[in-house]
């Protein structure tokens, strides 16, 4: 269960960080920040963060049964 919590927290933190990057991009209207936010590595990190959150949630639920 502890591993599931860690996975979920890391995944939620990563997705939150990327959402914050997009918010900052819109707030500052910076071209360089927009290029970073819309790049392929950031998209991959978002997918990895969502996958970690889902895997962590599944681990937590599976340990309850």
PDBQT receptor file of N, H, CA, C and O in Angstrom, charges set to zero:
ATOM      1  N   UNK A   1       0.830  -1.193   0.000  1.00  0.00    +0.000 N 
ATOM      2  CA  UNK A   1       0.000   0.000   0.000  1.00  0.00    +0.000 C 
ATOM      3  C   UNK A   1       0.873   1.256   0.000  1.00  0.00    +0.000 C 
ATOM      4  O   UNK A   1       0.525   2.255  -0.631  1.00  0.00    +0.000 OA
ATOM      5  N   UNK A   2       1.985   1.208   0.693  1.00  0.00    +0.000 N 
ATOM      6  H   UNK A   2       2.268   0.397   1.206  1.00  0.00    +0.000 HD
ATOM      7  CA  UNK A   2       2.849   2.379   0.767  1.00  0.00    +0.000 C 
ATOM      8  C   UNK A   2       3.404   2.746  -0.610  1.00  0.00    +0.000 C 
ATOM      9  O   UNK A   2       3.510   3.926  -0.948  1.00  0.00    +0.000 OA
ATOM     10  N   UNK A   3       3.757   1.733  -1.399  1.00  0.00    +0.000 N 
ATOM     11  H   UNK A   3       3.671   0.776  -1.125  1.00  0.00    +0.000 HD
ATOM     12  CA  UNK A   3       4.274   1.983  -2.749  1.00  0.00    +0.000 C 
ATOM     13  C   UNK A   3       3.199   2.629  -3.624  1.00  0.00    +0.000 C 
ATOM     14  O   UNK A   3       3.500   3.508  -4.431  1.00  0.00    +0.000 OA
ATOM     15  N   UNK A   4       1.954   2.196  -3.465  1.00  0.00    +0.000 N 
ATOM     16  H   UNK A   4       1.710   1.481  -2.809  1.00  0.00    +0.000 HD
ATOM     17  CA  UNK A   4       0.850   2.775  -4.216  1.00  0.00    +0.000 C 
ATOM     18  C   UNK A   4       0.645   4.245  -3.889  1.00  0.00    +0.000 C 
ATOM     19  O   UNK A   4       0.368   5.057  -4.771  1.00  0.00    +0.000 OA
ATOM     20  N   UNK A   5       0.783   4.576  -2.621  1.00  0.00    +0.000 N 
ATOM     21  H   UNK A   5       1.008   3.917  -1.904  1.00  0.00    +0.000 HD
ATOM     22  CA  UNK A   5       0.633   5.976  -2.217  1.00  0.00    +0.000 C 
ATOM     23  C   UNK A   5       1.749   6.821  -2.815  1.00  0.00    +0.000 C 
ATOM     24  O   UNK A   5       1.509   7.935  -3.280  1.00  0.00    +0.000 OA
ATOM     25  N   UNK A   6       2.970   6.291  -2.801  1.00  0.00    +0.000 N 
ATOM     26  H   UNK A   6       3.165   5.386  -2.423  1.00  0.00    +0.000 HD
ATOM     27  CA  UNK A   6       4.084   7.031  -3.381  1.00  0.00    +0.000 C 
ATOM     28  C   UNK A   6       3.878   7.248  -4.880  1.00  0.00    +0.000 C 
ATOM     29  O   UNK A   6       4.078   8.351  -5.388  1.00  0.00    +0.000 OA
ATOM     30  N   UNK A   7       3.480   6.189  -5.580  1.00  0.00    +0.000 N 
ATOM     31  H   UNK A   7       3.318   5.293  -5.168  1.00  0.00    +0.000 HD
ATOM     32  CA  UNK A   7       3.225   6.316  -7.021  1.00  0.00    +0.000 C 
ATOM     33  C   UNK A   7       2.148   7.355  -7.294  1.00  0.00    +0.000 C 
ATOM     34  O   UNK A   7       2.292   8.197  -8.181  1.00  0.00    +0.000 OA
ATOM     35  N   UNK A   8       1.070   7.287  -6.525  1.00  0.00    +0.000 N 
ATOM     36  H   UNK A   8       0.953   6.603  -5.805  1.00  0.00    +0.000 HD
ATOM     37  CA  UNK A   8      -0.035   8.214  -6.755  1.00  0.00    +0.000 C 
ATOM     38  C   UNK A   8       0.379   9.658  -6.467  1.00  0.00    +0.000 C 
ATOM     39  O   UNK A   8       0.034  10.562  -7.228  1.00  0.00    +0.000 OA
ATOM     40  N   UNK A   9       1.100   9.876  -5.396  1.00  0.00    +0.000 N 
ATOM     41  H   UNK A   9       1.380   9.141  -4.778  1.00  0.00    +0.000 HD
ATOM     42  CA  UNK A   9       1.525  11.240  -5.064  1.00  0.00    +0.000 C 
ATOM     43  C   UNK A   9       2.507  11.799  -6.095  1.00  0.00    +0.000 C 
ATOM     44  O   UNK A   9       2.421  12.970  -6.466  1.00  0.00    +0.000 OA
ATOM     45  N   UNK A  10       3.433  10.966  -6.553  1.00  0.00    +0.000 N 
ATOM     46  H   UNK A  10       3.502  10.015  -6.252  1.00  0.00    +0.000 HD
ATOM     47  CA  UNK A  10       4.379  11.419  -7.571  1.00  0.00    +0.000 C 
ATOM     48  C   UNK A  10       3.641  11.732  -8.867  1.00  0.00    +0.000 C 
ATOM     49  O   UNK A  10       3.926  12.743  -9.510  1.00  0.00    +0.000 OA
ATOM     50  N   UNK A  11       2.698  10.878  -9.258  1.00  0.00    +0.000 N 
ATOM     51  H   UNK A  11       2.467  10.057  -8.736  1.00  0.00    +0.000 HD
ATOM     52  CA  UNK A  11       1.926  11.106 -10.478  1.00  0.00    +0.000 C 
ATOM     53  C   UNK A  11       1.095  12.374 -10.406  1.00  0.00    +0.000 C 
ATOM     54  O   UNK A  11       1.074  13.161 -11.352  1.00  0.00    +0.000 OA
ATOM     55  N   UNK A  12       0.407  12.578  -9.284  1.00  0.00    +0.000 N 
ATOM     56  H   UNK A  12       0.423  11.938  -8.515  1.00  0.00    +0.000 HD
ATOM     57  CA  UNK A  12      -0.411  13.786  -9.117  1.00  0.00    +0.000 C 
ATOM     58  C   UNK A  12       0.477  15.024  -9.096  1.00  0.00    +0.000 C 
ATOM     59  O   UNK A  12       0.119  16.056  -9.663  1.00  0.00    +0.000 OA
ATOM     60  N   UNK A  13       1.626  14.925  -8.448  1.00  0.00    +0.000 N 
ATOM     61  H   UNK A  13       1.917  14.087  -7.987  1.00  0.00    +0.000 HD
ATOM     62  CA  UNK A  13       2.556  16.057  -8.421  1.00  0.00    +0.000 C 
ATOM     63  C   UNK A  13       3.080  16.409  -9.806  1.00  0.00    +0.000 C 
ATOM     64  O   UNK A  13       3.200  17.584 -10.152  1.00  0.00    +0.000 OA
ATOM     65  N   UNK A  14       3.388  15.393 -10.589  1.00  0.00    +0.000 N 
ATOM     66  H   UNK A  14       3.291  14.438 -10.307  1.00  0.00    +0.000 HD
ATOM     67  CA  UNK A  14       3.905  15.618 -11.943  1.00  0.00    +0.000 C 
ATOM     68  C   UNK A  14       2.841  16.259 -12.840  1.00  0.00    +0.000 C 
ATOM     69  O   UNK A  14       3.128  17.200 -13.579  1.00  0.00    +0.000 OA
ATOM     70  N   UNK A  15       1.627  15.745 -12.766  1.00  0.00    +0.000 N 
ATOM     71  H   UNK A  15       1.394  14.980 -12.165  1.00  0.00    +0.000 HD
ATOM     72  CA  UNK A  15       0.542  16.327 -13.564  1.00  0.00    +0.000 C 
ATOM     73  C   UNK A  15       0.250  17.751 -13.085  1.00  0.00    +0.000 C 
ATOM     74  O   UNK A  15       0.001  18.639 -13.900  1.00  0.00    +0.000 OA
ATOM     75  N   UNK A  16       0.278  17.971 -11.785  1.00  0.00    +0.000 N 
ATOM     76  H   UNK A  16       0.480  17.250 -11.123  1.00  0.00    +0.000 HD
ATOM     77  CA  UNK A  16       0.060  19.314 -11.251  1.00  0.00    +0.000 C 
ATOM     78  C   UNK A  16       1.133  20.295 -11.691  1.00  0.00    +0.000 C 
ATOM     79  O   UNK A  16       0.849  21.458 -11.978  1.00  0.00    +0.000 OA
ATOM     80  N   UNK A  17       2.363  19.816 -11.740  1.00  0.00    +0.000 N 
ATOM     81  H   UNK A  17       2.593  18.871 -11.507  1.00  0.00    +0.000 HD
ATOM     82  CA  UNK A  17       3.464  20.661 -12.192  1.00  0.00    +0.000 C 
ATOM     83  C   UNK A  17       3.278  21.068 -13.660  1.00  0.00    +0.000 C 
ATOM     84  O   UNK A  17       3.555  22.209 -14.032  1.00  0.00    +0.000 OA
ATOM     85  N   UNK A  18       2.818  20.147 -14.472  1.00  0.00    +0.000 N 
ATOM     86  H   UNK A  18       2.593  19.221 -14.170  1.00  0.00    +0.000 HD
ATOM     87  CA  UNK A  18       2.617  20.449 -15.895  1.00  0.00    +0.000 C 
ATOM     88  C   UNK A  18       1.423  21.372 -16.089  1.00  0.00    +0.000 C 
ATOM     89  O   UNK A  18       1.456  22.257 -16.944  1.00  0.00    +0.000 OA
ATOM     90  N   UNK A  19       0.367  21.174 -15.302  1.00  0.00    +0.000 N 
ATOM     91  H   UNK A  19       0.340  20.456 -14.608  1.00  0.00    +0.000 HD
ATOM     92  CA  UNK A  19      -0.768  22.103 -15.366  1.00  0.00    +0.000 C 
ATOM     93  C   UNK A  19      -0.317  23.495 -14.940  1.00  0.00    +0.000 C 
ATOM     94  O   UNK A  19      -0.736  24.491 -15.530  1.00  0.00    +0.000 OA
ATOM     95  N   UNK A  20       0.531  23.569 -13.924  1.00  0.00    +0.000 N 
ATOM     96  H   UNK A  20       0.871  22.760 -13.445  1.00  0.00    +0.000 HD
ATOM     97  CA  UNK A  20       1.083  24.858 -13.505  1.00  0.00    +0.000 C 
ATOM     98  C   UNK A  20       1.942  25.501 -14.587  1.00  0.00    +0.000 C 
ATOM     99  O   UNK A  20       1.946  26.723 -14.736  1.00  0.00    +0.000 OA
ATOM    100  N   UNK A  21       2.665  24.685 -15.339  1.00  0.00    +0.000 N 
ATOM    101  H   UNK A  21       2.662  23.692 -15.218  1.00  0.00    +0.000 HD
ATOM    102  CA  UNK A  21       3.472  25.205 -16.445  1.00  0.00    +0.000 C 
ATOM    103  C   UNK A  21       2.578  25.841 -17.511  1.00  0.00    +0.000 C 
ATOM    104  O   UNK A  21       2.892  26.911 -18.033  1.00  0.00    +0.000 OA
ATOM    105  N   UNK A  22       1.462  25.176 -17.829  1.00  0.00    +0.000 N 
ATOM    106  H   UNK A  22       1.207  24.307 -17.404  1.00  0.00    +0.000 HD
ATOM    107  CA  UNK A  22       0.542  25.742 -18.811  1.00  0.00    +0.000 C 
ATOM    108  C   UNK A  22      -0.115  27.022 -18.287  1.00  0.00    +0.000 C 
ATOM    109  O   UNK A  22      -0.322  27.966 -19.050  1.00  0.00    +0.000 OA
ATOM    110  N   UNK A  23      -0.444  27.061 -16.994  1.00  0.00    +0.000 N 
ATOM    111  H   UNK A  23      -0.275  26.294 -16.374  1.00  0.00    +0.000 HD
ATOM    112  CA  UNK A  23      -1.023  28.264 -16.416  1.00  0.00    +0.000 C 
ATOM    113  C   UNK A  23      -0.018  29.412 -16.478  1.00  0.00    +0.000 C 
ATOM    114  O   UNK A  23      -0.376  30.543 -16.806  1.00  0.00    +0.000 OA
ATOM    115  N   UNK A  24       1.247  29.112 -16.159  1.00  0.00    +0.000 N 
ATOM    116  H   UNK A  24       1.538  28.193 -15.892  1.00  0.00    +0.000 HD
ATOM    117  CA  UNK A  24       2.284  30.130 -16.184  1.00  0.00    +0.000 C 
ATOM    118  C   UNK A  24       2.526  30.631 -17.605  1.00  0.00    +0.000 C 
ATOM    119  O   UNK A  24       2.778  31.817 -17.819  1.00  0.00    +0.000 OA
ATOM    120  N   UNK A  25       2.449  29.722 -18.571  1.00  0.00    +0.000 N 
ATOM    121  H   UNK A  25       2.245  28.759 -18.397  1.00  0.00    +0.000 HD
ATOM    122  CA  UNK A  25       2.617  30.099 -19.981  1.00  0.00    +0.000 C 
ATOM    123  C   UNK A  25       1.551  31.107 -20.392  1.00  0.00    +0.000 C 
ATOM    124  O   UNK A  25       1.853  32.098 -21.058  1.00  0.00    +0.000 OA
ATOM    125  N   UNK A  26       0.306  30.857 -19.997  1.00  0.00    +0.000 N 
ATOM    126  H   UNK A  26       0.060  30.052 -19.456  1.00  0.00    +0.000 HD
ATOM    127  CA  UNK A  26      -0.772  31.780 -20.338  1.00  0.00    +0.000 C 
ATOM    128  C   UNK A  26      -0.661  33.088 -19.568  1.00  0.00    +0.000 C 
ATOM    129  O   UNK A  26      -0.992  34.151 -20.093  1.00  0.00    +0.000 OA
ATOM    130  N   UNK A  27      -0.204  33.013 -18.344  1.00  0.00    +0.000 N 
ATOM    131  H   UNK A  27       0.065  32.149 -17.918  1.00  0.00    +0.000 HD
ATOM    132  CA  UNK A  27      -0.109  34.203 -17.497  1.00  0.00    +0.000 C 
ATOM    133  C   UNK A  27       1.002  35.153 -17.961  1.00  0.00    +0.000 C 
ATOM    134  O   UNK A  27       0.814  36.369 -17.999  1.00  0.00    +0.000 OA
ATOM    135  N   UNK A  28       2.158  34.586 -18.312  1.00  0.00    +0.000 N 
ATOM    136  H   UNK A  28       2.311  33.598 -18.281  1.00  0.00    +0.000 HD
ATOM    137  CA  UNK A  28       3.298  35.410 -18.697  1.00  0.00    +0.000 C 
ATOM    138  C   UNK A  28       3.343  35.733 -20.187  1.00  0.00    +0.000 C 
ATOM    139  O   UNK A  28       4.008  36.685 -20.595  1.00  0.00    +0.000 OA
ATOM    140  N   UNK A  29       2.641  34.950 -20.999  1.00  0.00    +0.000 N 
ATOM    141  H   UNK A  29       2.100  34.177 -20.668  1.00  0.00    +0.000 HD
ATOM    142  CA  UNK A  29       2.613  35.114 -22.454  1.00  0.00    +0.000 C 
ATOM    143  C   UNK A  29       4.035  35.120 -23.033  1.00  0.00    +0.000 C 
ATOM    144  O   UNK A  29       4.383  35.972 -23.852  1.00  0.00    +0.000 OA
ATOM    145  N   UNK A  30       4.838  34.162 -22.594  1.00  0.00    +0.000 N 
ATOM    146  H   UNK A  30       4.555  33.471 -21.929  1.00  0.00    +0.000 HD
ATOM    147  CA  UNK A  30       6.216  34.053 -23.040  1.00  0.00    +0.000 C 
ATOM    148  C   UNK A  30       6.310  33.039 -24.176  1.00  0.00    +0.000 C 
ATOM    149  O   UNK A  30       5.773  31.936 -24.078  1.00  0.00    +0.000 OA
ATOM    150  N   UNK A  31       6.990  33.415 -25.244  1.00  0.00    +0.000 N 
ATOM    151  H   UNK A  31       7.426  34.311 -25.324  1.00  0.00    +0.000 HD
ATOM    152  CA  UNK A  31       7.142  32.525 -26.391  1.00  0.00    +0.000 C 
ATOM    153  C   UNK A  31       8.014  31.323 -26.030  1.00  0.00    +0.000 C 
ATOM    154  O   UNK A  31       7.706  30.195 -26.415  1.00  0.00    +0.000 OA
ATOM    155  N   UNK A  32       9.081  31.557 -25.306  1.00  0.00    +0.000 N 
ATOM    156  H   UNK A  32       9.331  32.473 -24.993  1.00  0.00    +0.000 HD
ATOM    157  CA  UNK A  32       9.979  30.458 -24.926  1.00  0.00    +0.000 C 
ATOM    158  C   UNK A  32       9.273  29.469 -23.997  1.00  0.00    +0.000 C 
ATOM    159  O   UNK A  32       9.432  28.257 -24.139  1.00  0.00    +0.000 OA
ATOM    160  N   UNK A  33       8.499  29.986 -23.053  1.00  0.00    +0.000 N 
ATOM    161  H   UNK A  33       8.370  30.971 -22.937  1.00  0.00    +0.000 HD
ATOM    162  CA  UNK A  33       7.755  29.124 -22.141  1.00  0.00    +0.000 C 
ATOM    163  C   UNK A  33       6.671  28.340 -22.888  1.00  0.00    +0.000 C 
ATOM    164  O   UNK A  33       6.387  27.193 -22.543  1.00  0.00    +0.000 OA
ATOM    165  N   UNK A  34       6.078  28.947 -23.892  1.00  0.00    +0.000 N 
ATOM    166  H   UNK A  34       6.309  29.879 -24.171  1.00  0.00    +0.000 HD
ATOM    167  CA  UNK A  34       5.081  28.251 -24.718  1.00  0.00    +0.000 C 
ATOM    168  C   UNK A  34       5.728  27.116 -25.501  1.00  0.00    +0.000 C 
ATOM    169  O   UNK A  34       5.141  26.043 -25.640  1.00  0.00    +0.000 OA
ATOM    170  N   UNK A  35       6.925  27.345 -26.009  1.00  0.00    +0.000 N 
ATOM    171  H   UNK A  35       7.402  28.217 -25.896  1.00  0.00    +0.000 HD
ATOM    172  CA  UNK A  35       7.616  26.286 -26.740  1.00  0.00    +0.000 C 
ATOM    173  C   UNK A  35       7.970  25.117 -25.820  1.00  0.00    +0.000 C 
ATOM    174  O   UNK A  35       7.907  23.957 -26.226  1.00  0.00    +0.000 OA
ATOM    175  N   UNK A  36       8.339  25.430 -24.592  1.00  0.00    +0.000 N 
ATOM    176  H   UNK A  36       8.390  26.373 -24.262  1.00  0.00    +0.000 HD
ATOM    177  CA  UNK A  36       8.657  24.373 -23.635  1.00  0.00    +0.000 C 
ATOM    178  C   UNK A  36       7.390  23.609 -23.251  1.00  0.00    +0.000 C 
ATOM    179  O   UNK A  36       7.392  22.379 -23.207  1.00  0.00    +0.000 OA
ATOM    180  N   UNK A  37       6.317  24.334 -22.976  1.00  0.00    +0.000 N 
ATOM    181  H   UNK A  37       6.316  25.333 -23.012  1.00  0.00    +0.000 HD
ATOM    182  CA  UNK A  37       5.072  23.695 -22.532  1.00  0.00    +0.000 C 
ATOM    183  C   UNK A  37       4.464  22.815 -23.615  1.00  0.00    +0.000 C 
ATOM    184  O   UNK A  37       3.861  21.786 -23.312  1.00  0.00    +0.000 OA
ATOM    185  N   UNK A  38       4.615  23.204 -24.854  1.00  0.00    +0.000 N 
ATOM    186  H   UNK A  38       5.105  24.040 -25.100  1.00  0.00    +0.000 HD
ATOM    187  CA  UNK A  38       4.004  22.455 -25.947  1.00  0.00    +0.000 C 
ATOM    188  C   UNK A  38       4.960  21.445 -26.583  1.00  0.00    +0.000 C 
ATOM    189  O   UNK A  38       4.673  20.912 -27.654  1.00  0.00    +0.000 OA
ATOM    190  N   UNK A  39       6.079  21.183 -25.939  1.00  0.00    +0.000 N 
ATOM    191  H   UNK A  39       6.312  21.617 -25.068  1.00  0.00    +0.000 HD
ATOM    192  CA  UNK A  39       7.061  20.264 -26.515  1.00  0.00    +0.000 C 
ATOM    193  C   UNK A  39       6.680  18.800 -26.234  1.00  0.00    +0.000 C 
ATOM    194  O   UNK A  39       5.866  18.505 -25.360  1.00  0.00    +0.000 OA
ATOM    195  N   UNK A  40       7.289  17.915 -26.995  1.00  0.00    +0.000 N 
ATOM    196  H   UNK A  40       7.951  18.155 -27.705  1.00  0.00    +0.000 HD
ATOM    197  CA  UNK A  40       6.994  16.491 -26.864  1.00  0.00    +0.000 C 
ATOM    198  C   UNK A  40       7.433  15.904 -25.518  1.00  0.00    +0.000 C 
ATOM    199  O   UNK A  40       6.692  15.098 -24.955  1.00  0.00    +0.000 OA
ATOM    200  N   UNK A  41       8.601  16.267 -24.975  1.00  0.00    +0.000 N 
ATOM    201  H   UNK A  41       9.203  16.922 -25.432  1.00  0.00    +0.000 HD
ATOM    202  CA  UNK A  41       8.965  15.707 -23.663  1.00  0.00    +0.000 C 
ATOM    203  C   UNK A  41       7.976  16.066 -22.544  1.00  0.00    +0.000 C 
ATOM    204  O   UNK A  41       7.737  15.257 -21.647  1.00  0.00    +0.000 OA
ATOM    205  N   UNK A  42       7.413  17.253 -22.595  1.00  0.00    +0.000 N 
ATOM    206  H   UNK A  42       7.607  17.910 -23.323  1.00  0.00    +0.000 HD
ATOM    207  CA  UNK A  42       6.436  17.640 -21.578  1.00  0.00    +0.000 C 
ATOM    208  C   UNK A  42       5.165  16.815 -21.734  1.00  0.00    +0.000 C 
ATOM    209  O   UNK A  42       4.552  16.427 -20.740  1.00  0.00    +0.000 OA
ATOM    210  N   UNK A  43       4.766  16.547 -22.966  1.00  0.00    +0.000 N 
ATOM    211  H   UNK A  43       5.264  16.862 -23.774  1.00  0.00    +0.000 HD
ATOM    212  CA  UNK A  43       3.597  15.702 -23.202  1.00  0.00    +0.000 C 
ATOM    213  C   UNK A  43       3.849  14.281 -22.691  1.00  0.00    +0.000 C 
ATOM    214  O   UNK A  43       2.959  13.657 -22.114  1.00  0.00    +0.000 OA
ATOM    215  N   UNK A  44       5.038  13.787 -22.901  1.00  0.00    +0.000 N 
ATOM    216  H   UNK A  44       5.761  14.294 -23.370  1.00  0.00    +0.000 HD
ATOM    217  CA  UNK A  44       5.371  12.446 -22.398  1.00  0.00    +0.000 C 
ATOM    218  C   UNK A  44       5.377  12.416 -20.875  1.00  0.00    +0.000 C 
ATOM    219  O   UNK A  44       4.923  11.444 -20.271  1.00  0.00    +0.000 OA
ATOM    220  N   UNK A  45       5.887  13.474 -20.254  1.00  0.00    +0.000 N 
ATOM    221  H   UNK A  45       6.256  14.264 -20.745  1.00  0.00    +0.000 HD
ATOM    222  CA  UNK A  45       5.860  13.540 -18.795  1.00  0.00    +0.000 C 
ATOM    223  C   UNK A  45       4.435  13.574 -18.253  1.00  0.00    +0.000 C 
ATOM    224  O   UNK A  45       4.154  13.001 -17.200  1.00  0.00    +0.000 OA
ATOM    225  N   UNK A  46       3.537  14.244 -18.973  1.00  0.00    +0.000 N 
ATOM    226  H   UNK A  46       3.765  14.709 -19.828  1.00  0.00    +0.000 HD
ATOM    227  CA  UNK A  46       2.135  14.279 -18.552  1.00  0.00    +0.000 C 
ATOM    228  C   UNK A  46       1.515  12.883 -18.605  1.00  0.00    +0.000 C 
ATOM    229  O   UNK A  46       0.774  12.492 -17.703  1.00  0.00    +0.000 OA
ATOM    230  N   UNK A  47       1.819  12.147 -19.652  1.00  0.00    +0.000 N 
ATOM    231  H   UNK A  47       2.421  12.465 -20.384  1.00  0.00    +0.000 HD
ATOM    232  CA  UNK A  47       1.300  10.780 -19.774  1.00  0.00    +0.000 C 
ATOM    233  C   UNK A  47       1.890   9.889 -18.683  1.00  0.00    +0.000 C 
ATOM    234  O   UNK A  47       1.175   9.081 -18.091  1.00  0.00    +0.000 OA
ATOM    235  N   UNK A  48       3.175  10.028 -18.416  1.00  0.00    +0.000 N 
ATOM    236  H   UNK A  48       3.756  10.684 -18.897  1.00  0.00    +0.000 HD
ATOM    237  CA  UNK A  48       3.820   9.234 -17.365  1.00  0.00    +0.000 C 
ATOM    238  C   UNK A  48       3.220   9.578 -15.997  1.00  0.00    +0.000 C 
ATOM    239  O   UNK A  48       2.971   8.686 -15.186  1.00  0.00    +0.000 OA
ATOM    240  N   UNK A  49       2.991  10.863 -15.746  1.00  0.00    +0.000 N 
ATOM    241  H   UNK A  49       3.193  11.587 -16.406  1.00  0.00    +0.000 HD
ATOM    242  CA  UNK A  49       2.392  11.268 -14.472  1.00  0.00    +0.000 C 
ATOM    243  C   UNK A  49       0.991  10.715 -14.296  1.00  0.00    +0.000 C 
ATOM    244  O   UNK A  49       0.640  10.250 -13.212  1.00  0.00    +0.000 OA
ATOM    245  N   UNK A  50       0.184  10.759 -15.350  1.00  0.00    +0.000 N 
ATOM    246  H   UNK A  50       0.468  11.137 -16.231  1.00  0.00    +0.000 HD
ATOM    247  CA  UNK A  50      -1.168  10.205 -15.268  1.00  0.00    +0.000 C 
ATOM    248  C   UNK A  50      -1.120   8.697 -15.063  1.00  0.00    +0.000 C 
ATOM    249  O   UNK A  50      -1.908   8.151 -14.290  1.00  0.00    +0.000 OA
ATOM    250  N   UNK A  51      -0.208   8.024 -15.743  1.00  0.00    +0.000 N 
ATOM    251  H   UNK A  51       0.432   8.467 -16.370  1.00  0.00    +0.000 HD
ATOM    252  CA  UNK A  51      -0.083   6.572 -15.588  1.00  0.00    +0.000 C 
ATOM    253  C   UNK A  51       0.358   6.212 -14.168  1.00  0.00    +0.000 C 
ATOM    254  O   UNK A  51      -0.148   5.249 -13.591  1.00  0.00    +0.000 OA
ATOM    255  N   UNK A  52       1.286   6.966 -13.606  1.00  0.00    +0.000 N 
ATOM    256  H   UNK A  52       1.697   7.748 -14.075  1.00  0.00    +0.000 HD
ATOM    257  CA  UNK A  52       1.726   6.705 -12.231  1.00  0.00    +0.000 C 
ATOM    258  C   UNK A  52       0.589   6.900 -11.239  1.00  0.00    +0.000 C 
ATOM    259  O   UNK A  52       0.452   6.132 -10.288  1.00  0.00    +0.000 OA
ATOM    260  N   UNK A  53      -0.225   7.924 -11.459  1.00  0.00    +0.000 N 
ATOM    261  H   UNK A  53      -0.114   8.548 -12.232  1.00  0.00    +0.000 HD
ATOM    262  CA  UNK A  53      -1.355   8.169 -10.566  1.00  0.00    +0.000 C 
ATOM    263  C   UNK A  53      -2.361   7.018 -10.642  1.00  0.00    +0.000 C 
ATOM    264  O   UNK A  53      -2.876   6.576  -9.614  1.00  0.00    +0.000 OA
ATOM    265  N   UNK A  54      -2.639   6.537 -11.839  1.00  0.00    +0.000 N 
ATOM    266  H   UNK A  54      -2.221   6.895 -12.673  1.00  0.00    +0.000 HD
ATOM    267  CA  UNK A  54      -3.592   5.432 -12.005  1.00  0.00    +0.000 C 
ATOM    268  C   UNK A  54      -3.030   4.139 -11.416  1.00  0.00    +0.000 C 
ATOM    269  O   UNK A  54      -3.748   3.407 -10.735  1.00  0.00    +0.000 OA
ATOM    270  N   UNK A  55      -1.763   3.854 -11.669  1.00  0.00    +0.000 N 
ATOM    271  H   UNK A  55      -1.179   4.449 -12.222  1.00  0.00    +0.000 HD
ATOM    272  CA  UNK A  55      -1.140   2.645 -11.118  1.00  0.00    +0.000 C 
ATOM    273  C   UNK A  55      -1.128   2.704  -9.589  1.00  0.00    +0.000 C 
ATOM    274  O   UNK A  55      -1.403   1.704  -8.926  1.00  0.00    +0.000 OA
ATOM    275  N   UNK A  56      -0.812   3.863  -9.039  1.00  0.00    +0.000 N 
ATOM    276  H   UNK A  56      -0.588   4.674  -9.578  1.00  0.00    +0.000 HD
ATOM    277  CA  UNK A  56      -0.840   4.014  -7.587  1.00  0.00    +0.000 C 
ATOM    278  C   UNK A  56      -2.223   3.803  -7.014  1.00  0.00    +0.000 C 
ATOM    279  O   UNK A  56      -2.379   3.167  -5.972  1.00  0.00    +0.000 OA
ATOM    280  N   UNK A  57      -3.229   4.335  -7.691  1.00  0.00    +0.000 N 
ATOM    281  H   UNK A  57      -3.101   4.851  -8.538  1.00  0.00    +0.000 HD
ATOM    282  CA  UNK A  57      -4.604   4.157  -7.229  1.00  0.00    +0.000 C 
ATOM    283  C   UNK A  57      -5.010   2.688  -7.298  1.00  0.00    +0.000 C 
ATOM    284  O   UNK A  57      -5.675   2.186  -6.391  1.00  0.00    +0.000 OA
ATOM    285  N   UNK A  58      -4.616   1.999  -8.363  1.00  0.00    +0.000 N 
ATOM    286  H   UNK A  58      -4.076   2.407  -9.100  1.00  0.00    +0.000 HD
ATOM    287  CA  UNK A  58      -4.913   0.572  -8.486  1.00  0.00    +0.000 C 
ATOM    288  C   UNK A  58      -4.212  -0.244  -7.399  1.00  0.00    +0.000 C 
ATOM    289  O   UNK A  58      -4.795  -1.186  -6.863  1.00  0.00    +0.000 OA
ATOM    290  N   UNK A  59      -2.983   0.104  -7.073  1.00  0.00    +0.000 N 
ATOM    291  H   UNK A  59      -2.510   0.870  -7.509  1.00  0.00    +0.000 HD
ATOM    292  CA  UNK A  59      -2.263  -0.586  -6.002  1.00  0.00    +0.000 C 
ATOM    293  C   UNK A  59      -2.921  -0.374  -4.650  1.00  0.00    +0.000 C 
ATOM    294  O   UNK A  59      -2.986  -1.291  -3.831  1.00  0.00    +0.000 OA
ATOM    295  N   UNK A  60      -3.402   0.821  -4.421  1.00  0.00    +0.000 N 
ATOM    296  H   UNK A  60      -3.350   1.566  -5.086  1.00  0.00    +0.000 HD
ATOM    297  CA  UNK A  60      -4.085   1.115  -3.149  1.00  0.00    +0.000 C 
ATOM    298  C   UNK A  60      -5.385   0.334  -3.054  1.00  0.00    +0.000 C 
ATOM    299  O   UNK A  60      -5.693  -0.254  -2.018  1.00  0.00    +0.000 OA
ATOM    300  N   UNK A  61      -6.147   0.334  -4.147  1.00  0.00    +0.000 N 
ATOM    301  H   UNK A  61      -5.896   0.813  -4.989  1.00  0.00    +0.000 HD
ATOM    302  CA  UNK A  61      -7.426  -0.383  -4.135  1.00  0.00    +0.000 C 
ATOM    303  C   UNK A  61      -7.201  -1.882  -4.009  1.00  0.00    +0.000 C 
ATOM    304  O   UNK A  61      -7.944  -2.553  -3.292  1.00  0.00    +0.000 OA
ATOM    305  N   UNK A  62      -6.200  -2.421  -4.685  1.00  0.00    +0.000 N 
ATOM    306  H   UNK A  62      -5.597  -1.876  -5.268  1.00  0.00    +0.000 HD
ATOM    307  CA  UNK A  62      -5.956  -3.868  -4.635  1.00  0.00    +0.000 C 
ATOM    308  C   UNK A  62      -5.473  -4.317  -3.262  1.00  0.00    +0.000 C 
ATOM    309  O   UNK A  62      -5.700  -5.463  -2.877  1.00  0.00    +0.000 OA
ATOM    310  N   UNK A  63      -4.813  -3.438  -2.521  1.00  0.00    +0.000 N 
ATOM    311  H   UNK A  63      -4.628  -2.506  -2.834  1.00  0.00    +0.000 HD
ATOM    312  CA  UNK A  63      -4.341  -3.828  -1.205  1.00  0.00    +0.000 C 
ATOM    313  C   UNK A  63      -5.475  -3.834  -0.173  1.00  0.00    +0.000 C 
ATOM    314  O   UNK A  63      -5.318  -4.397   0.911  1.00  0.00    +0.000 OA
ATOM    315  N   UNK A  64      -6.602  -3.219  -0.495  1.00  0.00    +0.000 N 
ATOM    316  H   UNK A  64      -6.730  -2.762  -1.376  1.00  0.00    +0.000 HD
ATOM    317  CA  UNK A  64      -7.735  -3.194   0.414  1.00  0.00    +0.000 C 
ATOM    318  C   UNK A  64      -8.531  -4.503   0.404  1.00  0.00    +0.000 C 
ATOM    319  O   UNK A  64      -9.284  -4.783   1.337  1.00  0.00    +0.000 OA
ATOM    320  N   UNK A  65      -8.359  -5.297  -0.650  1.00  0.00    +0.000 N 
ATOM    321  H   UNK A  65      -7.747  -5.069  -1.407  1.00  0.00    +0.000 HD
ATOM    322  CA  UNK A  65      -9.143  -6.538  -0.778  1.00  0.00    +0.000 C 
ATOM    323  C   UNK A  65      -8.318  -7.750  -0.514  1.00  0.00    +0.000 C 
ATOM    324  O   UNK A  65      -8.826  -8.870  -0.581  1.00  0.00    +0.000 OA
TER     325      UNK A  65
